[in-house]
Amino acid sequence: MQEQSRYAVGIDIGTTTVRAVVGHIDPATGTPTIVGVGQAPNSGMRKGTVVNLAGPAHAIDQALGEAERMSGYEVNDATVSINGSHIVSTKADGMIAVGMADHEINEDDLTRIEEVATTGKIPANREILEVVPFSYTLDGQGGIKDPLGMNGTRLEISANVVSAMAPYVVNLQKTSEMATVSPSSLIPGVMASAKAVLHETQIESGVAVVDMGGSTTGVAVFEEGDLQYVGVVPVGGANITNDLAIGLKTDPEIAEKVKISHASATVRKDAEGISVKHDNEIYSFSTRDIDDIVEARLEEIFEAVQHELKKAGRAGQLPSGVVLTGGTANIKYIAEYAKDRLGLAVRV
């Protein structure tokens, strides 16, 4: 989050909803207390990326307006979430000579080695969002987490570089600026979720966060205290709603109500009738039909998640298992379903 004098502001630009939060930073401890929140329905996004600048700009304006009124603070810049299957993580390494034997490693050296490590490894049409150092090696001594202040002549780095397609980044910045907010930094939605829900022992032993949004599902894998892998799958909760609308031959608004109130990740033994009220009319459906439709789409989502874990080389190998976040993680019994599919401990 971006600290501005005494405030930190975060904007989560989701495919279906934009949410804004304003936190007041305690000068003594540096911890934020939430003093303003706001949300607004979003349009003009597809699979996590901006396809129409005006829609998200209007939603950001509304959500921020709400958060500003609640906090009494005027927001000019914020940390903004970025999403979409164009976000990838790439392993990179580099080496620099830093000077004489008594040279103390400083911030400039760290900036320079990050530049050396990323030059030529990341294509020109991609924008670097974050460089996560796994470890440094100083004069042959490996496994260093933070070399600041240490003495040496030759510094090496092994890092994970998270990048996004430059045109998508530019569109996101433009739509934010149309809402008079300048993005001070961009962070993939799943990495922001991870910062909110994980604790150090999980990050150390090995854990994955699966952020189940409206039309994307983000996967972030952590181990040995660092981010090891990030990937985004272009399917999410909106796909379940659309499937229900087609399968139950009903409107998407009714399908959304059915999903929120009656969807179950595990198939129920006995079929029964359920009903939802919409515009003063009652609509009835069978739980068997709902379960079949929901299960088919969840199977696709978790197959894709398992594929991402395989790409990260961690399928079935995370001691702290998987943490599910995001709106779609509210489907009943989803943790049990995911546990079966991924072969790992799962919690919401």
N, C-alpha and C positions, 0 to 999 in steps of 0.2 A: 504493500500500500504506500501511497505517496504522502509523505509528511509535509504539510504546508503550515508553517508557523506552529499551530496547535491542532490542526485537523488532518485527517486522512480520509480520502474519498475513493470508493470503489464503485465501478459500474459494470454490471454483468449484462452483456448484450446477447440474450438468448434468441433462438429462432422464433419462439412464441411470446416471450415476455422479456422486458427490460427491467432490471432491478438496480436500485441505487442505494448506497449506504454511506452515511457520514459518521465518522468516529472522531471523538475528541481525544487528543493525545495527552496523557498525564506527563507533565514535564519531568517529574521525579523518576518514574519507572519506565516511561516510554510505552505503556500499554494503552490501547485505544478503548474508550467507552462509547458504545453506539448511541448517538444523539438524534439521528434522523434516518428514516428509511422511506423508500417510495417504490412503486412498481407500476408498469403500464403494459397493456397488450402490444405486441410488436407485429409489424408487417414489413414486407420488403426484404425478407431474408429467405434464403433457401439453403438447406443443409449446413447452416452455421455461417454462411457467407452473405455479404450484402449484395442484393441484385437491384435494389432501388433505394437511392440515397435518402429520399424524403421520408419514407416509412420509419426506419430506425431513428432518424433525427427527431421526428415528432415524438416517438416513444421515449427517447432519452430526455427530451425537454419536459415531458409530463412526469416521468419518474423522478427526475432531479428536482423539479419544481416542488413536488411533494416532500422530498427529503430536505430541501432547503427551508421550506416553511416550518417543518418540524424542528430543525436544528437551529434556525435563525442565522445560518451561515451561508454566504454567497459562494458558490462553487465555480472556479475558473479552470482548474485542471484536476484530473483524476487518473487512477489506474483503471484501465479498461480491459475487459476479457476479449480474447479472440478465439475463434473456433473454426472447425472445418477440417476435412480430410487432407488438406494441403499442408497441415502442420506435421513436420517430421523431426526426428532426432538423429544426429549423425555423430559418430565418434571422430575425434580429432586429436592430434598431438603436435607439439612444437618444441623448439629449443632455442635459447638465446644466450649469448655471452653477456654477463652483467658488469664486468670490470675487474678490479683488483681483488685479491683474496680477502681484504678487510672491508669490501663493499657490503653494505647492509641492504637487503632486499626491501624495496619501497613500492608504493602504489603504482608508480610509473612503470616499473619493471613488470608488474602483474598485467597492466593494460597492454604493454608491448608484447608480452608472450601470448596473450589471448589473440591479438591481431595476427601474430605469426602463425598460430595454430589454425586460425579460420581462413586465412588467405589461400585462395585456390581450392579449398575443400568444399566451400559453399558456393553454388552457382550464382552468377550475377543477378538472376531474376528472383533470388530469395533474400528475405530480410531476416537478420539474426535477432531473435527475441531474447535469448538467454544463453550464456556460456556457463555450464556447470562443471567446475573442475573436480575430477575424481581424485587426483593426487598430483603432487609435484615431486620432482627429483632434483636435489641440489648437490652438485659435485659428487654424484654417484649415490647419495643417500636417498633411498626411495621412500614411498609411503607417507610423504609429508602432506598434511591437510592444509596448513596455512604457513607459508614460508616468510611472512612479513617480519622484518627485524632480524632474520637469520643472516649469517655471513656466508658468502660464496662467490664463485666466478662463473658458474655455468648452471642455468636453470632450465629444467624441462617440465612440460605439462602434459597430462592426459585428461581430456575433457569430453563432455557431451554437449553438442551444440544444437539448440532447439531453434528451428527456423520456419518461416511461413512464406508463401508466395507474395512477392512485393505488390502486385496489383491489388490483391485482397487487403493487404495492410493499408495501402493508400486509400482505398474505398472506406475502410473502417475509420481511418483518421478524418476523412472528409465528412462523413456522416456525423461524427462527434463534433467537429468544428461547426457544422451547420446548426448544432444545438448549443453553440458557444461554449464548448468544453474542449480544452486541448488535452489529448491523452499524454500524460507524463511518462507512462510505460504501458506496454501491452503484455498480458500474461495469458497463456492458454487456459481456458476455463477449468480443465481437469487439474492443472497445477495449482490454481487458486483453491479449488475444493480440497486438494490434498493438504495445503497449508492450514486449512480450517479444521480438518478432521483427524489428522494423523498425529501420533506422539513419537518422541525420539526412539523409544525401544522398537517400535514397529519399523521405522525407517532404517534402523540399524540391522534388524534381523531379516527383513525382506517382506514387502507388502505391495499390493497393487490397488490403486483407486480406480473404480469404474464409475464415471460420471454420466448418468443416463438422462440426457436432455430431450428436448422436443423432437429434433430431427438429426441429432448427432449423439454418439456415445464415445466419450473420451476415455483413454486408458493410459495411466501413468504408473510406471514400475519403479520402486525405490529399493535400494539395498546398500548396506555398508554406509549409511548416512547420506547417500546421494541419489539424485534422480538418474536412473539408468536408461529409461526409455519412455517416449511419448508417442502415442498414435491416436488417430480419431477415425471412427467408423461412421459412415454417413447414413445411419438408421437410428431411430429413437421412438419416443412415445407417440408422436404424431402419426407414425406409420401404423401403430396399433389402432389408433382412433379411425384412420382411413379404412383399415381392414374390417373393423367392426361395422363401419357405415355401409361398406359393400356387402359384407357377409350377412348382416341383419336387415339389409335393404331399408336403411333409415338415414336420417340427416346426420351430418358430422357432429352437430351440437348435442343430439341425443346420444350418439355413439360415445362422445366424450363423457357424458354423465354416467353412462353404463360402465365405461372403463374405470372412472374414479370410484364409483360406489360398489361395483359388482365384479370387476375383473379379478381373477385369481391366477397365480403363476402355476399352481398345481391343479390338475384336473380333479373336479369333485366327483365322488363315487355316485351320488344320486343326482339325477337331473331334476331340477325344480324350476318353477316359473318365477321370474322376478319382474318388477315393473318400475318404470321411472316416470316422473311427472315433468312435462315440458309444455310451456304456454297453456297451462290449465288442461292439458290432455294427458291421459295415462297411456303409456306404451308398454307392452308386455313381451318378454323374450325368455328363451330357455337357457339355463346355465350351461347345458351341454354345448349349445352352439357358441356361446361366448367363450367357453374354455378352449374349444377346438381352434377358434380363430386366434385367441391370445397366445396359445401355446406355439402355434406355427410361427408367429412373428418373433416370440422370445427365443425360440430355437435358432432362428437366423441371427439375432443380435448376439447371443452368447457363443455361437460358432465363430462369429467375427471377432469377438473379444478373445476367445481361445487362440485364434490365429495370431492376434497381436501379441499375446503372451508367448506364443511359440517364437515369433520374430524376435522378441526380447530375450529368448532362451530361458524363460522362467516358468513355462507351463507346468503346473503341478509341483512347483518347487519354491513356494513362498511360505516360510514358516508362519508369518502373521496373516497369511491368506489375502482376502479381497475385501475392500470396504466399498459398498455401493452408495453413491450420492445422486442427487438430482431428482426431478419430479417423478420420473418413471420408476424410481426405486421405491415408491409408495404402494406399488401393486402388492396385494396380499400374498404372503408366502414366497416372495421373490428370493429371499435369502436361501431357503431350502432348495428352490429350483436351481439357483446359481451354484450352490454347493455340489449338487449332482452333476451339473454340466461341466464345471471347471475342476472338480476333484480337489477343492481347497476349502478351508474354513471361510465362511462369508458372513458379514454382518452389515446392516444398513446403518 
